[in-house]
Amino acid sequence: MDVVLILVVVFALVFEFINGFHDTANSIATTVYTQALPATAAIALAAIMNFFGALASEGVAKTISSGLVGAPLADYVIMGALLGAITWNLFTWWKGIPSSSSHALIGGLIGASLAYTFGAMGLQGILWDGLLQKVVIPMFTSPLIGFILAFLFMKAICKFCARLNHRKTSRVFLRLQIISAAAVAFAHGTNDAQKTMGIITLALFTGGALYISPGVLAEDASHIPLWVKILCAFTMAAGTSAGGWRIMRTMGHGVTKLDSVKGFAAETTSAIVIQIMSMLHAPISTTQAISSAVMGVGTARRVSAVKWGKAKDIALTWVITLPASITLGALFVLVLQVFFE
């Protein structure tokens, strides 16, 4: 590997680590705030399930590596994309806003690619159909599905448990919440860890370092090497272990007051949505899926139970993440061009 390619892999792993602690709150915030598990145990559970989820499939990784950009890229362009995503992730983490690491990475890649290819290809360097089908449409449909499914699931649980002892019901759902938190963490690994796998694979392919077998260059950038899977899975698990307390406060009680029943409903429905989208190879925002599910369970009890001001702030971040990261990715590439061209 040359120096630039090594730097790309390093920055990709930095992004993966940040993604781990940035999105830890997604899978464990409700579990911690309902006291289903102490924070350290919840983080350990999330780290383990993130690891195994990351190894479970590679469909989302293939979308990132070969489904969004149709032009050959220099490795420093991919590094610019990663720097843009990392910058946005750190900014939103510092502000305690549960933004989308997925859209930050995708936006960084799109912006960096456009800045690199625009002079020669205009807008043709981007696979716009892939971007629309795999990113833009799921960006709007996944939170909507999460909200509706969580609303209906919560209504069904309330109806089923209406005549049961409240204290016993709460204890049962505290135990069930451990399972639902594990499901969310596993789903998070199957979707979010895949994105960095795709970026590293894309960099290896463009740098001529990706081989299916010794001496045979891969025909395309869709083959994900086993060592890339393991490295990304381990890095995300390590990042998850670092925790994400700022965002956890927002997810745990900033949107609506959660109890074990609501926490279980939100986690279960969001895990379902994330897994469905992973099966469709769509790199969605797990943050959107979980935040919208939390809003859905809150609304199921009563509309006023949701802090809509906070929900509006979160939704605004969803909207601006993609254009903000596109801009950052493009800016970083323009700066890097001074040194690499």
Helices and strands as residue ranges (DSSP letters): H 3-22, H 24-33, H 39-54, H 59-66, H 75-95, H 101-121, H 128-131, I 132-136, H 137-161, H 166-206, E 211-213, E 216-217, H 226-242, H 245-249, I 250-254, H 260-279, H 286-301, G 303-305, H 308-340
